[in-house]
Amino acid sequence: MSNLHPFPATPAAPPSLPLPFDPAMAPSLRSRMLREALPEPLQRLLDRGQVGRHSRFTEDGFADVVEDWTPPDGVTQRHAALARRALAEIDETILAPAPANHLLGRVLALLSHFPAKATTPEVEQLLAMDWADDLGEFPAWAIDQAARRWRRTRKWRPSIAEIRALCEEACAAERALAERLRAIAMAGERTGELGGGRAAVRPVLASAMRRMR
């Protein structure tokens, strides 16, 4: 009996998802576990990328320092596919916006700890809707952490901007990782486009050379 196979072996599938994530962990440990769960080719690219920082200014002056991360050379379409897969998992689960009911309930509960004077229930409801609109981009776990931190460390009613800042801080590492994976995916797609363009040009050049002979 022949040992030959009629079809080539199927390439090994990338590591299975979902990625491990526990918002109750310390941010540094949580971030390390998430990164170490990525396929090794992505981890190597993340280690070799270049980090640059520049100041960001608004109309009010200096705002903060922004980090720019550039993938290393050699990003392939395979890398891009792995990055897109991991990015989809992060975007759809870890960084998915909080459900409207959860967000509104959390905001109403937080504001109830710091009641405003001479505010009717109707106005409080409208205020909560504004809060829900302005915090709608954040995941539920980040909003919960921001509300818990404010309750335990502040004695006055929070502003939307203050809670937004706490939400951004809570999920900063996960957002940064998502942006780096997005940069890898884009770099790999550009490599594929350039490669396809060169491949398409070669037959044309060969045909032109034959006509010149």
C-alpha positions in Angstrom: 0.0 0.0 0.0 1.3 3.4 -0.9 2.2 5.9 1.8 1.6 8.8 -0.5 -1.2 11.2 0.3 -3.3 12.7 -2.5 -3.4 16.1 -0.8 -0.8 18.2 1.0 -1.0 18.3 4.8 -3.2 21.1 6.2 -1.1 23.8 7.9 -1.4 23.8 11.7 -4.1 26.1 13.0 -3.2 29.1 15.1 -3.7 28.8 18.9 -7.3 28.7 19.9 -9.1 31.7 21.3 -10.6 33.2 23.5 -7.8 35.0 25.0 -7.5 34.9 28.8 -8.7 38.0 30.6 -9.7 38.7 34.2 -10.4 42.4 34.9 -10.0 41.7 38.6 -6.3 41.0 38.2 -3.6 43.7 38.7 -3.2 45.6 35.4 0.4 44.5 34.8 -0.3 40.8 35.4 -3.5 41.0 33.3 -1.6 42.6 30.4 1.2 40.1 30.6 -1.1 37.1 30.5 -3.0 38.6 27.5 0.2 39.2 25.6 1.7 35.8 26.4 -1.5 34.1 25.1 -0.9 35.5 21.6 0.7 33.4 18.9 4.5 33.4 19.1 5.0 35.2 15.7 2.9 38.1 17.0 4.8 38.2 20.3 8.1 38.5 18.4 6.8 41.3 16.3 5.5 43.1 19.3 8.9 42.8 21.0 10.7 44.1 17.9 8.5 47.1 17.2 9.7 50.7 17.6 8.2 53.0 20.2 8.1 56.7 19.8 6.5 59.4 21.9 5.4 62.9 21.3 3.5 65.6 23.1 -0.1 66.2 22.3 -1.6 69.7 22.6 -5.2 70.9 22.6 -6.7 74.4 22.6 -6.0 74.5 26.4 -2.3 73.7 26.0 -0.4 70.5 26.8 -2.6 67.5 27.2 -0.4 64.4 27.5 2.3 62.3 25.9 1.1 60.1 23.0 2.8 56.8 22.1 3.4 55.8 18.5 4.3 52.2 17.8 5.7 51.1 14.5 5.9 47.4 13.5 9.3 46.0 12.5 10.2 45.1 8.9 9.2 41.7 7.7 5.5 41.7 8.5 3.8 39.1 6.3 0.2 38.4 5.2 0.3 35.5 7.7 1.2 37.9 10.5 -1.7 40.1 9.4 -4.1 37.2 9.5 -3.0 36.3 13.0 -3.2 39.9 14.1 -6.7 40.4 12.7 -7.9 37.2 14.5 -6.5 38.3 17.9 -7.8 41.9 17.3 -11.3 40.7 16.6 -11.3 38.7 19.8 -10.1 41.7 21.8 -12.5 44.2 20.2 -15.5 41.9 20.4 -15.1 40.7 24.0 -12.5 42.5 26.1 -13.0 46.0 24.7 -16.7 45.6 23.6 -18.8 48.6 24.7 -20.9 48.0 27.8 -24.5 47.0 27.2 -26.8 50.0 27.5 -28.7 48.7 30.5 -25.6 47.9 32.4 -24.1 51.3 31.7 -27.2 53.3 32.6 -27.7 51.3 35.8 -24.1 51.8 36.8 -24.3 55.6 36.1 -27.5 56.0 38.1 -26.1 54.0 41.0 -22.9 56.2 41.1 -24.8 59.4 40.9 -27.1 58.3 43.7 -24.1 58.2 46.1 -23.7 61.9 45.4 -27.2 63.4 45.1 -27.4 66.8 43.6 -29.4 69.5 45.3 -32.6 70.8 43.7 -32.5 68.3 40.8 -35.7 66.6 39.9 -35.8 62.9 39.0 -36.6 63.8 35.4 -33.4 65.9 35.2 -31.4 63.2 36.9 -32.6 60.8 34.2 -31.6 63.1 31.4 -28.2 63.6 33.1 -27.7 59.8 33.3 -28.5 59.6 29.6 -25.8 62.1 28.9 -23.4 60.1 30.9 -24.4 56.9 29.1 -23.8 58.6 25.8 -20.3 59.9 26.8 -19.2 56.6 28.4 -20.7 54.4 25.7 -17.3 53.5 24.1 -15.9 51.8 27.2 -16.3 48.1 28.3 -18.4 47.3 31.3 -15.5 46.2 33.4 -13.6 49.5 32.9 -16.7 51.5 33.8 -17.3 49.4 36.9 -13.6 49.9 38.0 -13.9 53.7 37.4 -17.1 53.9 39.5 -15.6 51.8 42.3 -12.5 53.8 42.4 -14.4 57.1 42.6 -16.7 55.8 45.4 -13.7 54.8 47.5 -11.5 57.8 47.0 -13.7 60.9 46.4 -16.3 62.7 48.5 -17.9 64.8 45.8 -20.1 64.2 42.8 -18.0 63.3 39.7 -18.0 65.0 36.3 -18.2 63.0 33.1 -14.7 64.0 32.2 -13.3 62.7 35.5 -15.0 59.3 35.0 -13.9 59.1 31.4 -10.3 59.7 32.5 -10.6 56.8 34.9 -12.2 54.5 32.3 -9.4 55.4 29.8 -6.8 54.6 32.5 -8.5 51.2 33.3 -8.3 49.9 29.8 -5.2 51.7 28.5 -3.0 48.6 28.2 -5.7 46.6 26.3 -6.3 49.5 24.0 -2.6 49.9 23.3 -2.2 46.2 22.5 -5.2 46.4 20.1 -3.7 49.4 18.3 -0.4 47.5 17.9 -2.2 44.5 16.5 -4.1 46.8 14.1 -0.8 48.3 13.0 0.6 44.8 12.3 -2.5 43.8 10.3 -2.2 47.0 8.2 1.5 46.4 7.6 0.9 42.8 6.5 -1.9 43.9 4.2 0.4 46.5 2.6 3.1 43.9 2.1 0.5 41.7 0.3 -0.6 44.5 -1.9 2.9 45.4 -2.9 3.8 41.7 -3.5 0.7 41.3 -5.7 1.6 44.4 -7.7 5.2 43.1 -8.4 3.8 39.7 -9.3 1.4 41.3 -11.8 4.1 43.4 -13.4 6.6 40.5 -14.1 4.4 38.8 -16.8 3.9 42.1 -18.5 7.7 42.8 -18.6 8.4 39.3 -19.8 5.9 39.7 -22.7 7.4 43.1 -23.6 10.9 41.6 -23.7 9.8 38.8 -26.0 8.3 41.3 -28.4 11.6 43.2 -28.5 13.6 40.1 -29.5 
